[in-house]
Amino acid sequence: MKISSDKKPLTAMATRFVDQLTQCRKLKLKVLEASGNHVLMELPYDTQLVGYPDTGVIHGGVITTLMDTASGCAVVCSIFDKCDLLEISPTLDLRVDYMKPAEPHKPVYGHAQCYKLSSSVAFTRAIAYQDSIDDPIAHAVGSFMRISPEMVGEEFRQALMGGANES
């Protein structure tokens, strides 16, 4: 189903997408910006996310969730921007390489890009960082399955598009 829209408010749509995911709400993930090219998200520091109590370092699984979510969100935004379609795209594969631990008491940012769309798969790359994208905590490459727009439930579609249920 094609979406007719003169303006594509991708940051708002990306925010609504993330807000639909329980784990993202629990982690307090926030979309800072989104375009047809990229998504930038923030993961605030929280002591409940610490994997190593002696050091205060955030657990690596939380960083993986940030990059998986940012990448999936980038796919949704890219498909919507380029094809005027609302599709959901579950993760097929995600490879994460960790380079260093995140510094305690500081937010972590996830920058993801959907760089290739085929008819059935979308390909992404992502970086998790704190002070500078040039000094990454981790990077990831992923592939996401494209599922037909007809498979997107109406309630989910309305939530992403800012339907009547939005307050």
TORDO-761345 format. One record per residue: x, y, z of N, C-alpha, C in turn; residue in one letter. Coordinates in Angstrom, 1 decimal, always signed. Example, Ala and Ser with C-alpha at 12.3 -4.5 7.8 and 13.67 -1.06 7.14 Angstrom:
<pts>
PT    n.xx    n.yy    n.zz   ca.xx   ca.yy   ca.zz    c.xx    c.yy    c.zz  resn
PT   +13.2    -5.7    +7.8   +12.3    -4.5    +7.8   +13.2    -3.3    +7.8     A
PT   +12.8    -2.2    +7.1   +13.7    -1.1    +7.1   +12.9    +0.0    +7.9     S
</pts>
This chain:
<pts>
PT    n.xx    n.yy    n.zz   ca.xx   ca.yy   ca.zz    c.xx    c.yy    c.zz  resn
PT    +0.8    -1.2    +0.0    +0.0    +0.0    +0.0    +0.9    +1.2    +0.0     M
PT    +0.7    +2.1    -1.0    +1.5    +3.3    -1.1    +0.9    +4.3    -0.1     K
PT    +1.9    +5.1    +0.4    +1.5    +6.2    +1.4    +1.6    +7.5    +0.6     I
PT    +0.5    +8.3    +0.6    +0.5    +9.6    -0.1    +0.8   +10.6    +1.0     S
PT    +1.9   +11.3    +0.8    +2.3   +12.4    +1.7    +3.3   +13.3    +1.0     S
PT    +3.0   +14.6    +1.1    +3.9   +15.6    +0.5    +5.1   +15.7    +1.4     D
PT    +4.9   +15.7    +2.7    +6.0   +15.8    +3.7    +6.2   +14.4    +4.3     K
PT    +7.4   +14.0    +4.5    +7.6   +12.7    +5.2    +8.4   +13.0    +6.5     K
PT    +7.6   +13.2    +7.5    +8.2   +13.5    +8.8    +8.9   +12.3    +9.4     P
PT   +10.1   +12.0    +8.9   +10.8   +10.8    +9.3   +11.2   +10.7   +10.7     L
PT   +11.6   +11.8   +11.3   +12.0   +11.8   +12.7   +10.8   +11.4   +13.6     T
PT    +9.7   +12.0   +13.3    +8.5   +11.7   +14.1    +8.1   +10.3   +13.9     A
PT    +8.1    +9.8   +12.6    +7.8    +8.4   +12.4    +8.7    +7.5   +13.1     M
PT   +10.0    +7.8   +13.0   +11.0    +6.9   +13.6   +10.8    +6.9   +15.1     A
PT   +10.5    +8.0   +15.7   +10.2    +8.1   +17.2    +9.0    +7.2   +17.5     T
PT    +7.9    +7.3   +16.7    +6.8    +6.4   +16.9    +7.1    +4.9   +16.8     R
PT    +8.0    +4.6   +15.8    +8.4    +3.2   +15.6    +9.1    +2.7   +16.9     F
PT   +10.1    +3.5   +17.4   +10.8    +3.1   +18.5    +9.9    +3.0   +19.8     V
PT    +9.0    +3.9   +19.9    +8.1    +3.9   +21.0    +7.1    +2.7   +21.0     D
PT    +7.0    +2.0   +19.9    +6.2    +0.8   +19.8    +6.9    -0.4   +20.4     Q
PT    +8.2    -0.3   +20.6    +9.0    -1.5   +21.0    +9.2    -1.4   +22.5     L
PT    +8.7    -2.4   +23.2    +8.8    -2.4   +24.7   +10.2    -2.2   +25.2     T
PT   +11.2    -3.0   +24.6   +12.6    -2.9   +25.1   +13.1    -1.5   +24.9     Q
PT   +12.7    -0.8   +23.9   +13.2    +0.5   +23.6   +12.7    +1.5   +24.6     C
PT   +11.4    +1.3   +25.0   +10.8    +2.2   +26.0   +11.5    +1.9   +27.4     R
PT   +11.8    +0.7   +27.7   +12.5    +0.4   +28.9   +13.9    +1.0   +29.0     K
PT   +14.6    +1.0   +27.8   +15.9    +1.5   +27.7   +15.9    +3.0   +27.6     L
PT   +14.8    +3.6   +27.4   +14.6    +5.1   +27.2   +15.3    +5.6   +25.9     K
PT   +15.3    +4.7   +24.9   +16.0    +5.1   +23.6   +15.2    +6.3   +23.0     L
PT   +16.0    +7.2   +22.5   +15.4    +8.4   +21.9   +15.9    +8.7   +20.5     K
PT   +15.0    +8.9   +19.6   +15.4    +9.3   +18.2   +15.7   +10.7   +18.2     V
PT   +17.0   +11.1   +17.8   +17.3   +12.5   +17.7   +17.1   +13.1   +16.3     L
PT   +17.3   +12.2   +15.3   +17.0   +12.7   +13.9   +16.9   +11.4   +13.1     E
PT   +16.1   +11.6   +12.0   +16.0   +10.5   +11.0   +15.8   +11.1    +9.6     A
PT   +16.3   +10.5    +8.6   +16.1   +10.9    +7.2   +16.0    +9.6    +6.4     S
PT   +15.9    +9.8    +5.1   +15.9    +8.6    +4.2   +17.2    +7.9    +4.2     G
PT   +18.2    +8.6    +4.7   +19.6    +8.1    +4.7   +20.1    +7.5    +6.0     N
PT   +19.6    +8.0    +7.1   +20.2    +7.6    +8.4   +19.2    +7.8    +9.6     H
PT   +19.6    +7.3   +10.7   +18.9    +7.5   +12.0   +20.0    +7.7   +13.0     V
PT   +19.7    +8.7   +13.9   +20.6    +8.9   +15.0   +19.8    +8.8   +16.3     L
PT   +20.2    +7.9   +17.2   +19.5    +7.6   +18.4   +20.4    +7.9   +19.6     M
PT   +19.8    +8.1   +20.8   +20.5    +8.3   +22.0   +20.0    +7.2   +23.1     E
PT   +21.0    +6.6   +23.7   +20.7    +5.7   +24.8   +21.3    +6.4   +26.1     L
PT   +20.4    +6.9   +27.0   +20.9    +7.5   +28.2   +21.5    +6.5   +29.1     P
PT   +22.5    +7.0   +29.9   +23.2    +6.1   +30.9   +22.2    +5.9   +32.0     Y
PT   +22.1    +4.6   +32.4   +21.3    +4.2   +33.6   +22.0    +3.1   +34.3     D
PT   +22.1    +3.2   +35.6   +22.8    +2.2   +36.4   +22.2    +0.8   +36.2     T
PT   +20.9    +0.8   +35.9   +20.2    -0.5   +35.6   +20.7    -1.2   +34.4     Q
PT   +21.5    -0.5   +33.5   +22.0    -1.1   +32.3   +23.4    -1.6   +32.4     L
PT   +24.0    -1.4   +33.6   +25.4    -1.7   +33.9   +25.6    -3.2   +33.9     V
PT   +26.6    -3.7   +33.1   +26.9    -5.1   +33.0   +28.0    -5.5   +34.0     G
PT   +28.8    -4.5   +34.4   +30.0    -4.7   +35.2   +30.0    -3.7   +36.4     Y
PT   +29.3    -4.1   +37.5   +29.1    -3.2   +38.6   +30.4    -2.6   +39.1     P
PT   +31.5    -3.3   +39.1   +32.8    -2.7   +39.5   +33.3    -1.5   +38.7     D
PT   +32.9    -1.5   +37.4   +33.4    -0.4   +36.5   +32.3    +0.6   +36.1     T
PT   +31.0    +0.2   +36.2   +29.9    +1.0   +35.8   +29.7    +1.0   +34.3     G
PT   +30.3    +0.1   +33.6   +30.2    +0.0   +32.1   +28.9    -0.7   +31.7     V
PT   +28.2    +0.0   +30.7   +26.9    -0.6   +30.2   +27.2    -1.9   +29.5     I
PT   +26.3    -2.8   +29.7   +26.3    -4.2   +29.2   +26.3    -4.1   +27.7     H
PT   +27.2    -5.0   +27.0   +27.3    -5.0   +25.6   +26.0    -5.3   +24.9     G
PT   +25.1    -6.1   +25.5   +23.8    -6.5   +24.9   +23.0    -5.2   +24.7     G
PT   +23.1    -4.3   +25.6   +22.3    -3.0   +25.5   +22.8    -2.2   +24.2     V
PT   +24.2    -2.2   +24.1   +24.7    -1.6   +22.9   +24.3    -2.3   +21.6     I
PT   +24.2    -3.6   +21.6   +23.7    -4.3   +20.5   +22.3    -4.0   +20.2     T
PT   +21.4    -3.9   +21.2   +20.0    -3.5   +21.0   +19.9    -2.1   +20.4     T
PT   +20.8    -1.1   +20.9   +20.8    +0.2   +20.3   +21.1    +0.1   +18.8     L
PT   +22.1    -0.6   +18.4   +22.5    -0.6   +17.0   +21.5    -1.4   +16.2     M
PT   +20.9    -2.5   +16.7   +19.9    -3.2   +16.0   +18.7    -2.4   +15.8     D
PT   +18.2    -1.7   +16.8   +17.1    -0.8   +16.7   +17.3    +0.4   +15.7     T
PT   +18.5    +1.0   +15.9   +18.8    +2.1   +15.0   +18.8    +1.6   +13.5     A
PT   +19.4    +0.5   +13.3   +19.5    -0.1   +11.9   +18.1    -0.4   +11.4     S
PT   +17.3    -1.1   +12.2   +16.0    -1.4   +11.7   +15.1    -0.2   +11.4     G
PT   +15.3    +0.8   +12.3   +14.6    +2.1   +12.1   +15.1    +2.8   +10.8     C
PT   +16.4    +2.7   +10.5   +16.9    +3.3    +9.3   +16.3    +2.6    +8.1     A
PT   +16.1    +1.3    +8.2   +15.5    +0.6    +7.1   +14.0    +1.0    +6.9     V
PT   +13.3    +1.1    +7.9   +11.9    +1.6    +7.8   +11.8    +3.0    +7.2     V
PT   +12.7    +3.9    +7.6   +12.8    +5.3    +7.1   +13.2    +5.3    +5.6     C
PT   +14.2    +4.5    +5.3   +14.7    +4.4    +3.9   +13.6    +3.9    +2.9     S
PT   +12.9    +2.9    +3.3   +11.9    +2.3    +2.5   +10.7    +3.3    +2.3     I
PT   +10.4    +4.0    +3.4    +9.3    +4.9    +3.3    +9.7    +6.1    +2.4     F
PT   +10.9    +6.6    +2.6   +11.4    +7.7    +1.8   +11.6    +7.4    +0.3     D
PT   +12.1    +6.3    +0.0   +12.4    +6.0    -1.4   +11.3    +5.3    -2.1     K
PT   +10.4    +4.6    -1.4    +9.4    +3.8    -2.1    +7.9    +4.2    -1.7     C
PT    +7.8    +5.1    -0.7    +6.5    +5.5    -0.2    +5.7    +4.3    +0.3     D
PT    +6.4    +3.4    +0.9    +5.8    +2.2    +1.5    +6.1    +2.1    +3.0     L
PT    +5.2    +1.6    +3.7    +5.5    +1.3    +5.1    +5.6    -0.2    +5.3     L
PT    +6.9    -0.6    +5.5    +7.2    -2.0    +5.7    +7.8    -2.2    +7.1     E
PT    +7.7    -3.4    +7.6    +8.4    -3.8    +8.8    +9.5    -4.7    +8.3     I
PT   +10.7    -4.7    +8.9   +11.8    -5.4    +8.4   +12.6    -6.0    +9.6     S
PT   +12.2    -7.3    +9.9   +13.0    -8.0   +11.0   +14.4    -8.2   +10.7     P
PT   +15.2    -8.3   +11.7   +16.7    -8.5   +11.5   +16.9   -10.0   +11.0     T
PT   +17.7   -10.1    +9.9   +18.1   -11.4    +9.5   +19.5   -11.7   +10.1     L
PT   +20.4   -10.7   +10.0   +21.7   -10.9   +10.5   +22.3    -9.6   +11.0     D
PT   +23.0    -9.6   +12.1   +23.6    -8.4   +12.7   +25.0    -8.8   +13.2     L
PT   +26.0    -8.3   +12.7   +27.3    -8.5   +13.2   +27.8    -7.3   +13.9     R
PT   +28.2    -7.4   +15.2   +28.7    -6.3   +16.0   +30.1    -6.6   +16.4     V
PT   +31.0    -5.6   +16.1   +32.4    -5.6   +16.6   +32.5    -4.5   +17.6     D
PT   +32.9    -5.0   +18.8   +33.2    -4.1   +19.9   +34.6    -3.6   +19.9     Y
PT   +34.8    -2.3   +20.1   +36.2    -1.8   +20.0   +36.7    -1.3   +21.4     M
PT   +35.7    -0.9   +22.2   +36.1    -0.4   +23.6   +34.8    -0.3   +24.4     K
PT   +34.9    -0.3   +25.7   +33.7    -0.2   +26.5   +33.3    +1.3   +26.5     P
PT   +32.0    +1.5   +26.7   +31.4    +2.8   +26.8   +31.9    +3.4   +28.2     A
PT   +32.1    +4.7   +28.2   +32.5    +5.3   +29.5   +31.2    +5.4   +30.4     E
PT   +31.4    +5.1   +31.6   +30.2    +5.2   +32.6   +29.7    +6.6   +32.7     P
PT   +28.4    +6.7   +33.0   +27.7    +8.0   +33.3   +27.6    +8.9   +32.1     H
PT   +27.7    +8.4   +30.9   +27.6    +9.2   +29.7   +26.6    +8.5   +28.7     K
PT   +25.8    +9.2   +28.0   +25.0    +8.6   +27.0   +25.8    +8.0   +25.8     P
PT   +25.1    +7.0   +25.2   +25.7    +6.4   +24.0   +24.8    +6.7   +22.8     V
PT   +25.4    +7.1   +21.7   +24.7    +7.4   +20.5   +24.8    +6.3   +19.5     Y
PT   +23.8    +6.0   +18.7   +23.8    +5.0   +17.7   +23.4    +5.7   +16.4     G
PT   +24.3    +5.6   +15.4   +24.1    +6.2   +14.1   +24.0    +5.1   +13.1     H
PT   +22.9    +4.9   +12.4   +22.7    +3.8   +11.4   +22.3    +4.4   +10.1     A
PT   +22.8    +3.6    +9.1   +22.5    +4.0    +7.7   +22.0    +2.7    +7.0     Q
PT   +20.9    +2.9    +6.2   +20.5    +1.8    +5.3   +21.1    +2.2    +3.9     C
PT   +22.1    +1.5    +3.5   +22.9    +1.9    +2.3   +22.5    +1.1    +1.1     Y
PT   +21.6    +0.0    +1.2   +21.2    -0.7    +0.0   +19.9    -1.4    +0.3     K
PT   +19.0    -1.2    -0.7   +17.7    -1.8    -0.6   +17.6    -2.7    -1.9     L
PT   +17.4    -4.0    -1.6   +17.0    -4.9    -2.7   +15.5    -5.2    -2.6     S
PT   +15.0    -6.0    -3.5   +13.6    -6.3    -3.4   +13.2    -7.1    -2.2     S
PT   +14.1    -7.8    -1.6   +13.8    -8.6    -0.4   +14.6    -8.4    +0.8     S
PT   +15.7    -7.7    +0.7   +16.6    -7.5    +1.8   +17.1    -6.1    +1.8     V
PT   +17.3    -5.5    +3.0   +17.9    -4.2    +3.2   +19.2    -4.4    +4.0     A
PT   +20.2    -3.6    +3.6   +21.5    -3.7    +4.2   +21.9    -2.4    +5.0     F
PT   +22.5    -2.6    +6.2   +22.8    -1.5    +7.0   +24.2    -1.5    +7.6     T
PT   +24.6    -0.3    +8.0   +25.8    -0.2    +8.8   +25.5    +0.8   +10.0     R
PT   +26.2    +0.5   +11.1   +25.9    +1.4   +12.3   +27.1    +1.6   +13.1     A
PT   +27.2    +2.7   +13.8   +28.3    +3.0   +14.8   +27.7    +3.4   +16.1     I
PT   +28.2    +2.9   +17.2   +27.9    +3.3   +18.5   +29.0    +4.1   +19.0     A
PT   +28.8    +5.3   +19.6   +29.8    +6.2   +20.1   +29.3    +7.1   +21.2     Y
PT   +30.3    +7.8   +21.8   +29.9    +8.7   +22.9   +30.3   +10.2   +22.5     Q
PT   +31.5   +10.5   +22.5   +32.0   +11.9   +22.2   +32.1   +12.2   +20.8     D
PT   +32.5   +11.2   +20.0   +32.8   +11.4   +18.5   +32.5   +10.2   +17.8     S
PT   +31.9   +10.3   +16.6   +31.6    +9.2   +15.8   +32.9    +8.6   +15.2     I
PT   +34.0    +9.4   +15.3   +35.3    +9.0   +14.8   +36.0    +8.1   +15.9     D
PT   +35.4    +8.0   +17.1   +36.0    +7.2   +18.1   +34.9    +6.2   +18.6     D
PT   +34.6    +5.2   +17.8   +33.5    +4.3   +18.1   +33.7    +3.3   +19.2     P
PT   +32.6    +3.0   +19.9   +32.6    +2.0   +20.9   +32.4    +0.6   +20.2     I
PT   +31.6    +0.6   +19.1   +31.3    -0.6   +18.3   +30.8    -0.2   +17.0     A
PT   +30.9    -1.1   +16.0   +30.2    -0.9   +14.8   +29.5    -2.2   +14.4     H
PT   +28.6    -2.1   +13.5   +27.7    -3.2   +13.1   +27.4    -3.1   +11.7     A
PT   +27.2    -4.3   +11.1   +26.6    -4.4    +9.7   +25.5    -5.4    +9.9     V
PT   +24.4    -5.1    +9.1   +23.2    -5.9    +9.3   +22.5    -6.1    +8.0     G
PT   +21.6    -7.1    +8.0   +20.7    -7.3    +6.9   +19.3    -7.6    +7.5     S
PT   +18.3    -7.0    +6.8   +16.9    -7.0    +7.3   +16.0    -7.5    +6.2     F
PT   +15.1    -8.4    +6.6   +14.1    -8.9    +5.6   +13.1    -7.8    +5.3     M
PT   +12.8    -7.6    +4.1   +11.7    -6.8    +3.7   +10.4    -7.6    +3.6     R
PT    +9.4    -7.1    +4.4    +8.1    -7.8    +4.4    +7.1    -6.9    +3.8     I
PT    +6.3    -7.5    +3.0    +5.2    -6.8    +2.2    +4.5    -5.8    +3.1     S
PT    +4.2    -4.6    +2.5    +3.4    -3.7    +3.3    +2.0    -4.2    +3.7     P
PT    +1.5    -5.2    +3.0    +0.2    -5.8    +3.4    +0.3    -6.5    +4.7     E
PT    +1.5    -6.9    +5.1    +1.7    -7.6    +6.4    +1.8    -6.7    +7.6     M
PT    +1.8    -5.4    +7.4    +1.8    -4.5    +8.5    +0.4    -4.3    +9.0     V
PT    +0.2    -4.6   +10.3    -1.1    -4.5   +10.9    -1.6    -3.1   +10.9     G
PT    -2.9    -2.9   +10.8    -3.5    -1.6   +10.8    -3.2    -0.8   +12.0     E
PT    -3.2    -1.4   +13.2    -2.9    -0.7   +14.4    -1.5    -0.2   +14.4     E
PT    -0.5    -1.0   +14.0    +0.9    -0.7   +13.9    +1.1    +0.5   +12.9     F
PT    +0.4    +0.3   +11.7    +0.5    +1.4   +10.7    +0.0    +2.7   +11.2     R
PT    -1.2    +2.7   +11.9    -1.7    +3.9   +12.5    -0.7    +4.5   +13.5     Q
PT    -0.1    +3.7   +14.3    +0.8    +4.1   +15.3    +2.0    +4.8   +14.7     A
PT    +2.6    +4.2   +13.6    +3.7    +4.8   +13.0    +3.4    +6.1   +12.2     L
PT    +2.2    +6.1   +11.6    +1.8    +7.2   +10.8    +1.2    +8.4   +11.6     M
PT    +1.1    +8.2   +12.9    +0.5    +9.2   +13.7    -1.0    +9.3   +13.6     G
PT    -1.7    +8.1   +13.6    -3.1    +8.0   +13.4    -3.9    +8.6   +14.6     G
PT    -5.2    +8.4   +14.6    -6.1    +9.0   +15.5    -5.8    +8.6   +16.9     A
PT    -5.1    +7.5   +17.2    -4.9    +7.1   +18.6    -3.8    +7.9   +19.2     N
PT    -3.1    +8.7   +18.4    -1.9    +9.4   +19.0    -2.4   +10.6   +19.8     E
PT    -1.8   +10.8   +21.0    -2.3   +11.9   +21.8    -1.4   +13.1   +21.7     S
</pts>
